[in-house]
Amino acid sequence: MTNVLGGKKAVVTGGTRGIGRAIAERLLREGAEVAICGRSAAGVEQSVAEMSHETGGTVVGTTADVADLNQVRALFTFVDRQLGGLDILVNNAGIGVFASVSQLSSDDWRRTLDTNLTGVYYCCSEALPRFRNRGGGFVINISSLAGKNAFAGGAAYNASKFGLNGFSEAMMLDHRYDDVRVCTVMPGSVATEFSSRSQNDDWKIAAEDIAEIVACVLRMPGRTLISRVEVRPSKPKK
Ligand SMILES: NC(=O)c1ccc[n+]([C@@H]2O[C@H](COP(=O)([O-])OP(=O)(O)OC[C@H]3O[C@@H](n4cnc5c(N)ncnc54)[C@H](OP(=O)(O)O)[C@@H]3O)[C@@H](O)[C@H]2O)c1
């Protein structure tokens, strides 16, 4: 446990497992107070209990679907009440529906775009006035290399992550003079339950490695902004 982020207050969406969970744990170990959300109440409850036990830090959580504006508003009201401020927003919650356009249902299309893109906009809109009260803040958007490399079966996911990269970069330009630093993290394959977990994930990036990148972004002095990070397995499976 360090105190690098002592006094800082953070929200990690989708913090119950995978990359979001690793980021939440890392922020806690660096001394931040952390709020997480996910759609599953059981998932939130269990993760909060485990992270509190493992790190001894201040961690709270609530159910919220980032695709739903009213639930996002309720999440940030919860954060106001529980943490009393906000300095760091990690937009991590995301889903992947993989099907060719002819097989893709309009529901899957909407759900993917609403979660991976519109949900990020909702959270950023809630975070910005709160950052103003604290003199600035960080937004870290967990995008994907699928935001620059299209692949067959990726129409909905690619569209959401290409869109997220554009949104994220424009927001960075919009708010850099407000002391809001926006970073887009674009991982390749990470060993999580996101896509069916195989027996041997050794070649993939570990979720903790993405958390290390986030910690590095947050450590930069105010004059410097890591605005985009591409990260991939060193030796992807052939
Ligand atoms: N794993 C990879 O290879 C990889 C590569 C590049 C980028 N990414 C990106 O990294 C992010 C995290 O992926 P992951 O691999 O850690 O996935 P994961 O293991 O499936 O975890 C996803 C997390 O997001 C939550 N979540 C999903 N939809 C949500 C919603 N609508 N509202 C609130 N929370 C929601 C989940 O909880 P509930 O299910 O309870 O809601 C869970 O906590 C995603 O944005 C993904 O696109 C992943």
The ligand as an ORCA input file, in Angstrom:
! r2SCAN-3c Opt
* xyz 0 1
  N     -10.491     -8.741    -22.349
  C      -9.972     -8.246    -23.475
  O      -9.304     -8.965    -24.259
  C     -10.144     -6.780    -23.813
  C      -9.331     -6.245    -24.819
  C      -9.464     -4.900    -25.153
  C     -10.389     -4.118    -24.487
  N     -11.179     -4.646    -23.522
  C     -12.155     -3.764    -22.870
  O     -11.906     -3.741    -21.489
  C     -13.114     -3.501    -20.772
  C     -13.275     -4.541    -19.680
  O     -13.238     -5.821    -20.274
  P     -12.973     -7.163    -19.435
  O     -12.231     -8.063    -20.312
  O     -12.449     -6.857    -18.085
  O     -14.506     -7.693    -19.337
  P     -15.253     -8.593    -18.237
  O     -14.294     -9.489    -17.555
  O     -16.424     -9.169    -18.958
  O     -15.779     -7.488    -17.173
  C     -16.690     -6.514    -17.574
  C     -17.091     -5.672    -16.380
  O     -18.003     -4.652    -16.829
  C     -19.263     -4.802    -16.164
  N     -20.301     -4.371    -17.100
  C     -20.618     -4.904    -18.313
  N     -21.622     -4.219    -18.865
  C     -21.959     -3.230    -17.990
  C     -22.921     -2.194    -17.993
  N     -23.785     -2.025    -19.011
  N     -22.971     -1.348    -16.944
  C     -22.120     -1.505    -15.907
  N     -21.191     -2.461    -15.836
  C     -21.113     -3.325    -16.874
  C     -19.298     -6.257    -15.721
  O     -20.170     -6.484    -14.618
  P     -21.708     -6.959    -14.858
  O     -21.688     -8.064    -15.862
  O     -22.207     -7.361    -13.508
  O     -22.416     -5.744    -15.376
  C     -17.839     -6.457    -15.323
  O     -17.611     -5.864    -14.055
  C     -14.227     -3.492    -21.831
  O     -14.548     -2.172    -22.163
  C     -13.602     -4.211    -23.007
  O     -14.152     -3.794    -24.236
  C     -11.075     -5.974    -23.175
*
